[in-house]
Each structure stands twice: as structure tokens, then as C-alpha cells.
Amino acid sequence: MVGDKAFRVEHDLIGELQVPADAYYGIHTARALENFAVLGRPCHPELIKAMAAVKEAAALTNRGLGELDAEATGAICEAAQEVSRGLLHEWICVDGLQGGAGTSLNMNVNEVIANRAAERLGFGKGEYTRIHPIDHVNLNQSTNDVFPTAVKVAALRLLDRLEAEIARLQLALQAKESAFAGILKMGRTQLQDACPTTFGATFGAWAEAIARDRWRVFKCKERLRVVNLGGTAIGTGVAAPRDYIFRVVGELREVTRLNLSRAENLLDATQNADVFVEVSGILKAHAVNLYKISSDIRLLASGPCAGLNEIALAPVQAGSSVMPGKINPVICETVGQAAMAMIGHDAAITQACQAGQLELNAFLPLVAQSLLEGLSSLIAANAAFTDRCIAVIEINAAEAARQVETSWAIVTALVPALGYEEATRVAAAARSTRRTVRELVRETGLIDDVELDRRLSPAAMTQLGYASPRPRNERR
């Protein structure tokens, strides 16, 4: 007893240590709490749930092989299921960045499950005679196969959610593509007037980029379903029964309902982490598209009085503590920041995966933290973007039409009739006199009014090219 707080004494390789009497964790966790305080927050909750699923699968496999009795197996599985449901997470509290390739998290989960299982059987916390963290909960396992397997399980679950949110964003963009199909706007290259397009085409291009992301995310899950569980320390399966190695992934497949398979080369799957780099690269590509689209929308909504003002965003909150009436594009800004964060996570994952040495990568905790945090941020960003921006976006059609009509860049639509040199002279005159292309061409009589209106119509200016061959008088 220290002050008003009670402690129990546990021991390990190094010696004895006091552990809070009410704690579900044990001495290994207590030492990790002393050693690792980098992030100041625990591991990602999906990783903790995935670790518990691995423990349940291992216990069921060991029970099937006669290495665990039915009572111990039942208690371990029930405790693991509590963790999988999000319970007891307050006790799985080691820092997200830790040395030991994830050993501290593995032991933290082992201890919490062991103490909770023992409690279910009538034993006190820290009484490991009936359920031991290593001898029972960690039986036939190593951190080196449990941790990377759990990272993949957690990532697969989050990728399912991300794919669903990307699909919702794609559908929202496609709905706007249809709704805005006939609304003309000025297209721009290098931020300068280029030639007209429609808002439908703009949203359609964004939707196509997001559709590619959806497909990439769907396909990259295939890379993560191959796990090294059963390989134990370095992939040779040392200290584990052969039957366990062949059966445990099947049990994990049943527990998680994920289409997992055991790696053909367990040594490769234990020491090489390139699949995480590949998946992270796909997430980075999605982040790039999210940033581009959110940035475009911010620009098109700029103003409203002194900017482009072609798009009207839904007002979600006041924008300034000093400028009355100001409303900022905060959803787009948040999405952009989530995208930037994922690009940063990708850089960290790349460095951590290349830092593996010989038979193990000691930096997998950074991979796990970066990958899972990035996934969670992208899930939330996609949801907010869909619901609070794209679905409620409106077009300032009159302002967009005015910009098209007053831009000398629409002369591009007349090049087939006027030729490049004459069209250039019209553009220069429009630019210097601040008059419209339509007015100047009508005055010159180079094209009759009917043909001029046809060529400058929304349909003509946005169709896919022109019919060939052109009439003789239009050839240059």
C-alpha cells in the first residue's frame, strides 16, 4: 500500500515491480509504461481489437490440439471477445510507439486477457496459476507473428469502411455530374481562362478519379490478407506444433470473417514489410485526389464578392472572430489536411519498412500507428466531404455564365471557322477593349449571326470535338 493506493508485486526477468492492485495489466505493461511515453496515447483501438481476435483464434486452435483445456479456453475466448467489443481498452494502454517490434502491446493484451479470464474463473488479478499471460494466452505465439497479423486484420477492417465511404463520395459526385450537366462554366489551365466546359463534366472528372481510388482500395486488400501467423519468432514456426501452424489461420478466418490465408513463405512474411508500403502508396494516391478536388472546390467557391464565386458551399460555421459575416470552406480545408496527413504517414511507413533488418522489422509499431491513423482520418474525411460539402453544394449558374460570356478565351470555339491568326486578333481586341468576343465577331461579319450563336452555344463549346471533314471554307 502506497498512500491510498493498493499495489500487488509481480516479477519478470529483470526483477520485481509494484503493479496497481486493480489493474488488469501486469508487470510487462508496467515496465512499458515507464519506458515508452512518446506519443502520449495508446495503440489504435482497431489494432487492440485485432490483437484480441488473434488471441481468441490461437486459444481455439490450442484447444483443438489438446494444449488448452476447455475451461481455460472458454475464459480466454470470453475475455478476448470483451476486448474485441471495445471493452477493457483502458487497461491496454502502452504507448503507440514502442521498442521491441510490438512486444509491449502483445504482452499488454496477454496480461489483460489473462487477468480477466482468471477473474472469470474466480481468481484474483495477478494470480497466474490458472491462466498465465505467456503459458496460456500467448501459447505457441510470438510477437513477431501476432503483431503483424493483427496490423493486417485491423487494416483490412478499416479498408472495408474506407471503400464504403469512397463509394458514397463517388456516388455523390456522380449525382452532381448529372444535376449540373447543362450548366456552363469557364475551364481554366494554369489558372488562366482556357475554354468552356460544364459543371457536370467537372464533377464527372472528379468522380472518375474517386472511382479509380475505390478500385485501388478494393484490390489492395488482397495484399493484406496473407499473414504470417504460425511463423512464431522468425517464420520457422519454432516452439509451435506443426498442426498449430497449419490450423491457426483458419481459426482466425472464422473469428474475423475475413478471407485470410497463411503465407507460403513465413520467413518472407515475417521480415519483409513491403506490402504495407504498397497499400500506403494507394492510400497516398487517394489522398492526392482528395486534396486536388477539395482545393479545386475551395478555389471555385472563393469570394464570394471578390473571387470566382462559381460554387456556393453550405455554411457550416462562422468563419472569423474579427470579420463579421465571413464563412470559410472549412470542410474542404479539413479534407485537405487529412490528405496531407496521409501523405506524411506514407513517408513514415516507407522509412519504417525499409529499416527492417535480417529476420525482423523492429519498426512495425510506427507502421501500425501511421497506417491505421491514416486510414481512420481518410474514412472520416470522406464521410464529411460527402455529407457536408458535395451533397449540399450549389452552383452560381448566372455568375458562371457571365464569366464565360465575358472571357475572350471562348474565341477558341471559333478557331475552326476563323483560323488561328484571325481568332488571335479577335482575342487581342476583346482583351484590350473589354468587349465580348460575340460583339466583336458580329461587328466584323466574319461569321453570320446564326452560325456565331451556334458555335458559341453550350452544346457546341462542350461537345467532344467537331464533325469531320470540315467544310472547305473552314480549312486552314
C-alpha positions as MATLAB code, in Angstrom:
seq = 'MVGDKAFRVEHDLIGELQVPADAYYGIHTARALENFAVLGRPCHPELIKAMAAVKEAAALTNRGLGELDAEATGAICEAAQEVSRGLLHEWICVDGLQGGAGTSLNMNVNEVIANRAAERLGFGKGEYTRIHPIDHVNLNQSTNDVFPTAVKVAALRLLDRLEAEIARLQLALQAKESAFAGILKMGRTQLQDACPTTFGATFGAWAEAIARDRWRVFKCKERLRVVNLGGTAIGTGVAAPRDYIFRVVGELREVTRLNLSRAENLLDATQNADVFVEVSGILKAHAVNLYKISSDIRLLASGPCAGLNEIALAPVQAGSSVMPGKINPVICETVGQAAMAMIGHDAAITQACQAGQLELNAFLPLVAQSLLEGLSSLIAANAAFTDRCIAVIEINAAEAARQVETSWAIVTALVPALGYEEATRVAAAARSTRRTVRELVRETGLIDDVELDRRLSPAAMTQLGYASPRPRNERR';
ca = [
       0.000    0.000    0.000;
       1.406    3.391   -1.054;
      -0.683    6.269    0.240;
      -4.291    5.397   -0.505;
      -3.429    3.190   -3.476;
      -3.002   -0.569   -3.177;
      -0.411   -2.477   -5.194;
       0.460   -6.065   -5.920;
       4.002   -7.295   -6.630;
       4.818   -9.156   -9.832;
       8.134  -10.407  -11.161;
       9.830  -10.896  -14.514;
      13.320  -11.434  -15.945;
      14.555   -8.133  -14.541;
      13.098   -8.479  -11.054;
      10.057   -7.415   -9.061;
       7.794   -4.415   -9.591;
       4.686   -2.998   -7.988;
       1.566   -3.029  -10.138;
      -1.698   -1.293   -9.171;
      -3.836   -3.918   -7.432;
      -6.913   -3.163   -9.553;
      -5.056   -3.205  -12.885;
      -5.871   -5.856  -15.442;
      -2.387   -5.411  -16.871;
       0.766   -6.795  -15.289;
       4.481   -6.217  -14.892;
       5.381   -6.207  -18.584;
       2.890   -3.432  -19.225;
       4.010   -1.531  -16.150;
       7.590   -1.509  -17.403;
       6.460   -0.423  -20.875;
       4.539    2.481  -19.337;
       7.779    3.585  -17.701;
       9.877    3.110  -20.832;
       7.660    4.417  -23.604;
       5.910    7.765  -23.462;
       6.476    9.132  -26.946;
       3.066    9.689  -28.498;
       1.304   10.062  -25.197;
      -1.597    7.906  -26.424;
      -2.164    4.160  -26.726;
      -2.228    1.992  -29.821;
      -5.045    2.354  -32.319;
      -8.250    0.746  -30.980;
      -8.680   -1.352  -34.132;
      -5.223   -2.828  -33.570;
      -6.166   -3.731  -29.997;
      -9.357   -5.423  -31.209;
      -7.389   -7.290  -33.870;
      -4.853   -8.470  -31.302;
      -7.716   -9.876  -29.236;
      -9.071  -11.704  -32.283;
      -5.677  -13.323  -32.809;
      -5.609  -14.431  -29.175;
      -9.061  -15.969  -29.494;
      -8.062  -17.828  -32.659;
      -4.886  -19.113  -31.015;
      -6.787  -20.331  -27.952;
      -9.329  -22.172  -30.109;
      -6.532  -23.786  -32.110;
      -4.689  -24.832  -28.972;
      -7.902  -26.260  -27.566;
      -8.402  -28.290  -30.747;
      -4.899  -29.706  -30.354;
      -5.462  -30.564  -26.687;
      -2.946  -27.988  -25.462;
      -5.563  -25.955  -23.562;
      -8.416  -27.373  -21.507;
     -11.982  -26.376  -22.228;
     -12.371  -24.187  -19.119;
      -9.228  -22.144  -19.793;
     -10.088  -21.820  -23.472;
     -13.573  -20.602  -22.701;
     -12.356  -18.000  -20.237;
      -9.629  -16.744  -22.578;
     -12.037  -16.530  -25.521;
     -14.665  -14.687  -23.481;
     -12.069  -12.187  -22.253;
     -10.714  -11.753  -25.784;
     -14.220  -11.143  -27.088;
     -14.726   -8.423  -24.495;
     -11.604   -6.697  -25.799;
     -12.805   -7.184  -29.390;
     -16.021   -5.395  -28.457;
     -14.061   -2.401  -27.213;
     -14.149   -3.276  -23.530;
     -11.101   -3.217  -21.212;
      -9.261   -0.872  -23.578;
      -8.455    1.483  -20.729;
      -6.067   -1.200  -19.477;
      -4.402   -1.784  -22.853;
      -2.518    1.431  -22.534;
       1.069    1.069  -23.730;
       2.241    3.891  -25.989;
       1.606    3.572  -29.697;
       5.339    3.954  -30.397;
       7.357    1.338  -28.574;
      10.546   -0.604  -28.966;
      10.517   -4.368  -29.315;
       8.566   -4.701  -32.578;
       5.270   -4.628  -30.711;
       6.184   -6.877  -27.780;
       4.819   -4.408  -25.237;
       1.393   -4.329  -26.866;
       1.407   -8.112  -27.209;
       2.195   -8.535  -23.514;
      -0.285   -5.846  -22.518;
      -3.045   -7.758  -24.350;
      -1.804  -11.083  -22.935;
      -1.910   -9.745  -19.380;
      -5.324   -8.102  -19.660;
      -6.890  -11.201  -21.206;
      -5.179  -13.465  -18.660;
      -6.321  -11.412  -15.676;
      -9.851  -11.040  -16.989;
     -10.040  -14.766  -17.800;
      -8.682  -15.653  -14.359;
     -11.227  -13.313  -12.777;
     -13.992  -15.127  -14.642;
     -12.761  -18.364  -13.065;
     -12.709  -16.917   -9.550;
      -9.061  -15.911   -9.257;
      -7.643  -12.514   -8.331;
      -5.684  -10.198  -10.594;
      -2.057  -11.216  -10.719;
      -2.816  -14.838   -9.793;
      -1.440  -16.553  -12.856;
      -1.536  -20.169  -11.685;
      -4.697  -20.950  -13.663;
      -4.396  -18.564  -16.619;
      -0.899  -17.317  -17.402;
      -0.256  -14.455  -19.867;
       2.506  -16.338  -21.698;
       1.943  -20.035  -20.959;
      -1.742  -19.893  -21.888;
      -2.779  -16.670  -23.646;
       0.423  -16.455  -25.715;
       0.769  -20.213  -26.195;
       2.511  -21.133  -29.493;
       2.808  -17.481  -30.480;
       5.417  -14.774  -30.808;
       5.009  -11.042  -31.036;
       6.676  -11.396  -34.415;
       3.760  -13.271  -35.954;
       0.934  -11.944  -33.766;
       1.630   -8.218  -34.179;
       1.957   -8.002  -37.988;
      -1.038  -10.298  -38.391;
      -3.098   -8.035  -36.146;
      -1.978   -4.964  -38.092;
      -3.254   -6.579  -41.279;
      -6.564   -7.587  -39.690;
      -7.076   -4.047  -38.375;
      -6.141   -2.510  -41.726;
      -8.491   -4.830  -43.632;
     -11.387   -3.852  -41.395;
     -10.646   -0.161  -41.865;
     -10.167   -0.602  -45.612;
     -13.667   -2.078  -45.815;
     -15.000    1.072  -44.169;
     -12.868    3.330  -46.349;
     -14.037    1.603  -49.517;
     -17.649    2.154  -48.447;
     -17.033    5.861  -47.816;
     -15.185    6.284  -51.120;
     -18.152    4.640  -52.849;
     -20.509    7.136  -51.195;
     -18.316   10.036  -52.318;
     -18.214    8.678  -55.863;
     -21.998    8.400  -55.962;
     -22.421   11.930  -54.587;
     -20.101   13.316  -57.262;
     -21.918   11.373  -59.973;
     -25.246   12.734  -58.762;
     -23.901   16.265  -59.144;
     -22.466   15.360  -62.547;
     -25.990   14.578  -63.672;
     -27.619   17.521  -61.898;
     -25.153   20.079  -63.288;
     -24.767   18.595  -66.766;
     -26.167   21.641  -68.585;
     -24.550   24.424  -66.580;
     -21.738   26.120  -68.475;
     -18.535   27.314  -66.841;
     -15.145   28.565  -67.948;
     -12.450   25.915  -67.918;
      -9.014   27.069  -66.790;
      -5.461   25.900  -67.330;
      -2.617   27.313  -65.234;
      -5.336   29.365  -63.506;
      -5.967   31.255  -66.761;
      -9.132   31.189  -68.874;
      -8.929   28.282  -71.321;
     -12.185   27.159  -72.921;
     -15.699   26.423  -71.692;
     -16.865   23.199  -70.103;
     -19.785   22.293  -67.865;
     -20.055   21.754  -64.155;
     -21.362   18.304  -64.977;
     -18.111   17.498  -66.757;
     -16.111   18.933  -63.853;
     -17.874   16.797  -61.275;
     -17.687   13.835  -63.632;
     -13.899   14.128  -63.834;
     -13.691   14.211  -60.047;
     -15.996   11.203  -59.822;
     -13.767    9.274  -62.222;
     -10.686    9.917  -60.087;
     -12.519    8.744  -56.977;
     -13.747    5.669  -58.864;
     -10.115    4.730  -59.506;
      -9.397    5.137  -55.804;
     -12.309    2.859  -54.976;
     -10.938    0.175  -57.271;
      -7.413    0.548  -55.932;
      -8.579    0.187  -52.330;
     -10.640   -2.868  -53.243;
      -7.659   -4.518  -54.912;
      -5.053   -3.642  -52.277;
      -6.944   -5.626  -49.648;
      -5.717   -8.692  -51.465;
      -2.164   -7.855  -50.391;
      -3.042   -7.751  -46.710;
      -4.975  -10.980  -46.421;
      -1.759  -13.042  -46.450;
      -0.491  -13.306  -42.863;
       2.454  -14.900  -41.081;
       0.555  -16.204  -38.040;
       2.086  -19.527  -37.052;
       5.578  -18.470  -38.034;
       6.399  -17.506  -34.409;
       9.787  -15.837  -33.940;
      11.301  -15.599  -37.429;
       8.972  -17.610  -39.639;
      10.254  -21.115  -38.955;
       7.427  -21.865  -36.518;
       9.929  -22.656  -33.767;
       8.321  -23.833  -30.482;
       4.917  -24.348  -32.092;
       3.348  -27.691  -33.122;
       3.142  -28.230  -36.865;
      -0.601  -28.805  -36.666;
      -0.999  -25.464  -34.920;
       0.849  -23.697  -37.737;
      -1.453  -25.222  -40.345;
      -4.672  -24.618  -38.421;
      -4.419  -21.260  -36.635;
      -5.036  -19.027  -39.664;
      -8.181  -20.987  -40.417;
      -9.430  -20.256  -36.898;
      -8.565  -16.587  -37.310;
     -10.508  -16.556  -40.568;
     -13.562  -17.834  -38.692;
     -13.147  -15.389  -35.813;
     -12.707  -12.315  -38.019;
     -14.848  -13.340  -41.009;
     -12.008  -12.101  -43.204;
     -10.622  -14.030  -46.166;
      -7.185  -14.602  -44.632;
      -4.566  -17.085  -45.759;
      -1.243  -18.279  -44.404;
       1.808  -17.022  -46.252;
       3.578  -19.683  -48.314;
       6.924  -18.315  -47.156;
       6.586  -17.419  -43.497;
      10.155  -16.125  -43.243;
       9.480  -13.644  -46.036;
       6.199  -12.528  -44.463;
       7.894  -12.053  -41.095;
      10.881   -9.988  -42.168;
       9.637   -8.047  -45.214;
       7.050   -5.302  -44.848;
       6.807   -4.089  -48.446;
       3.080   -4.870  -48.633;
       2.449   -2.057  -46.155;
       4.353    0.331  -48.419;
       2.256   -0.770  -51.387;
      -1.021   -0.258  -49.528;
       0.163    3.053  -48.107;
       1.041    4.222  -51.610;
      -2.513    3.533  -52.731;
      -3.855    5.494  -49.776;
      -1.483    8.319  -50.693;
      -2.887    8.314  -54.236;
      -6.386    8.653  -52.797;
      -5.159   11.459  -50.551;
      -3.756   13.264  -53.591;
      -7.139   13.076  -55.328;
      -8.968   14.246  -52.219;
      -6.645   17.199  -51.864;
      -6.924   18.153  -55.549;
     -10.735   18.030  -55.528;
     -11.126   19.863  -52.211;
      -8.633   22.503  -53.379;
     -10.498   22.980  -56.669;
     -13.755   23.460  -54.803;
     -12.213   26.000  -52.441;
     -10.944   27.970  -55.434;
     -14.237   27.832  -57.325;
     -16.051   28.984  -54.168;
     -13.629   31.828  -53.500;
     -15.059   35.254  -52.825;
     -17.970   35.436  -52.824;
     -17.734   39.079  -53.895;
     -14.073   39.246  -54.887;
     -13.385   35.723  -56.080;
     -14.567   33.191  -58.654;
     -17.837   32.585  -56.809;
     -18.948   29.822  -59.186;
     -19.749   27.360  -56.417;
     -21.714   28.023  -53.237;
     -20.733   25.891  -50.248;
     -23.128   25.167  -47.425;
     -22.395   27.451  -44.446;
     -21.445   25.130  -41.579;
     -19.982   27.620  -39.095;
     -18.951   31.232  -38.684;
     -15.557   31.886  -40.178;
     -13.945   34.637  -38.180;
     -13.742   36.066  -34.704;
     -12.996   39.544  -36.078;
     -14.541   39.733  -39.584;
     -18.344   39.733  -39.336;
     -20.200   37.683  -41.930;
     -17.175   35.673  -43.071;
     -17.766   31.978  -43.813;
     -14.829   29.748  -44.645;
     -14.628   26.483  -46.665;
     -13.765   24.554  -43.519;
     -14.852   21.112  -44.731;
     -12.582   21.385  -47.767;
      -9.765   22.578  -45.518;
     -10.254   19.632  -43.166;
     -10.271   17.170  -46.050;
      -7.097   18.752  -47.381;
      -5.381   18.388  -44.020;
      -6.410   14.725  -43.749;
      -4.895   14.212  -47.193;
      -1.663   15.949  -46.167;
      -1.508   13.810  -43.035;
      -1.828   10.605  -45.072;
       0.987   11.714  -47.347;
       3.086   12.247  -44.225;
       2.059    8.845  -42.863;
       3.134    7.287  -46.157;
       6.602    8.777  -45.781;
       6.871    7.379  -42.247;
       5.665    3.939  -43.368;
       8.182    3.897  -46.200;
      11.065    4.694  -43.888;
       9.943    2.232  -41.219;
       9.510   -0.629  -43.686;
      12.908   -0.094  -45.272;
      14.504   -0.111  -41.802;
      13.846   -3.816  -41.212;
      16.986   -5.841  -40.619;
      17.662   -9.511  -41.219;
      14.778  -11.653  -39.882;
      12.544   -8.930  -38.409;
      11.388   -5.351  -38.737;
      11.599   -3.673  -35.320;
       9.736   -0.587  -36.509;
       6.342   -2.143  -37.165;
       4.708   -0.140  -34.334;
       5.317    3.013  -36.393;
       3.907    1.269  -39.467;
       0.822    0.260  -37.496;
       0.268    3.678  -35.975;
       0.774    5.545  -39.248;
      -1.274    3.175  -41.394;
      -4.238    2.879  -39.040;
      -4.328    6.569  -38.130;
      -4.157    7.448  -41.808;
      -6.995    5.071  -42.617;
      -9.178    6.431  -39.824;
      -8.586   10.009  -40.952;
      -9.406    9.183  -44.570;
     -12.618    7.425  -43.534;
     -13.766   10.464  -41.559;
     -12.625   12.909  -44.247;
     -14.520   11.092  -46.997;
     -17.682   10.993  -44.876;
     -17.527   14.704  -44.059;
     -16.692   15.630  -47.645;
     -19.652   13.648  -48.956;
     -22.272   14.745  -46.440;
     -21.259   18.292  -45.577;
     -19.848   19.505  -48.883;
     -20.581   17.578  -52.067;
     -24.166   16.554  -51.280;
     -25.184   20.115  -50.401;
     -23.099   22.063  -52.909;
     -24.839   24.566  -55.197;
     -23.834   26.326  -58.408;
     -23.973   30.073  -59.031;
     -25.041   29.471  -62.629;
     -25.622   33.114  -63.533;
     -22.167   34.159  -62.371;
     -20.547   31.230  -64.164;
     -22.403   32.107  -67.391;
     -21.325   35.747  -67.106;
     -17.697   34.704  -66.779;
     -17.945   32.529  -69.866;
     -19.582   35.250  -71.950;
     -17.117   37.947  -70.958;
     -13.968   35.841  -71.352;
     -12.065   36.272  -74.609;
     -10.942   32.661  -74.233;
     -14.199   31.469  -75.831;
     -12.719   32.526  -79.145;
     -11.122   29.064  -79.161;
     -14.524   27.723  -80.206;
     -14.312   29.898  -83.347;
     -10.844   28.791  -84.468;
     -12.234   26.199  -86.940;
     -14.178   28.974  -88.680;
     -11.817   31.944  -88.330;
      -8.418   30.320  -88.316;
      -5.854   30.785  -85.550;
      -4.481   34.157  -86.705;
      -7.880   35.837  -87.066;
      -9.059   34.313  -83.795;
      -5.931   35.711  -82.120;
      -6.720   39.207  -83.401;
     -10.280   38.936  -82.054;
      -8.980   37.769  -78.667;
      -6.483   40.645  -78.509;
      -9.195   43.154  -79.376;
     -11.540   41.726  -76.761;
      -8.788   41.871  -74.204;
      -7.850   45.491  -74.927;
     -11.370   46.880  -75.346;
     -13.067   44.823  -72.618;
     -15.748   43.912  -75.141;
     -17.061   40.397  -75.685;
     -15.913   38.076  -78.432;
     -19.505   37.734  -79.574;
     -19.840   41.514  -80.063;
     -16.596   41.880  -81.986;
     -17.184   38.954  -84.327;
     -20.735   40.114  -85.026;
     -19.408   43.563  -85.980;
     -16.826   42.170  -88.376;
     -19.326   39.983  -90.166;
     -16.759   37.188  -90.373;
     -19.471   34.743  -89.322;
     -23.208   35.279  -89.706;
     -25.239   35.662  -86.511;
     -26.901   32.263  -86.700;
     -23.608   30.430  -87.146;
     -21.946   32.557  -84.461;
     -24.638   31.759  -81.920;
     -24.450   28.086  -82.838;
     -20.690   27.908  -82.390;
     -20.849   29.756  -79.072;
     -23.724   27.679  -77.737;
     -23.098   25.491  -74.642;
     -23.641   22.357  -76.719;
     -21.120   23.323  -79.416;
     -18.475   24.567  -76.986;
     -18.578   21.449  -74.816;
     -19.120   18.644  -77.323;
     -16.371   16.135  -77.966;
     -14.630   17.731  -80.945;
     -16.324   18.652  -84.215;
     -17.587   16.573  -87.121;
     -15.003   15.834  -89.843;
     -14.281   16.667  -92.536;
     -14.895   20.387  -92.109;
     -16.411   22.442  -94.915;
     -13.769   23.731  -97.373;
     -14.109   27.351  -96.230;
     -13.198   26.294  -92.678;
      -9.964   24.532  -93.578;
      -6.734   26.255  -92.764;
];
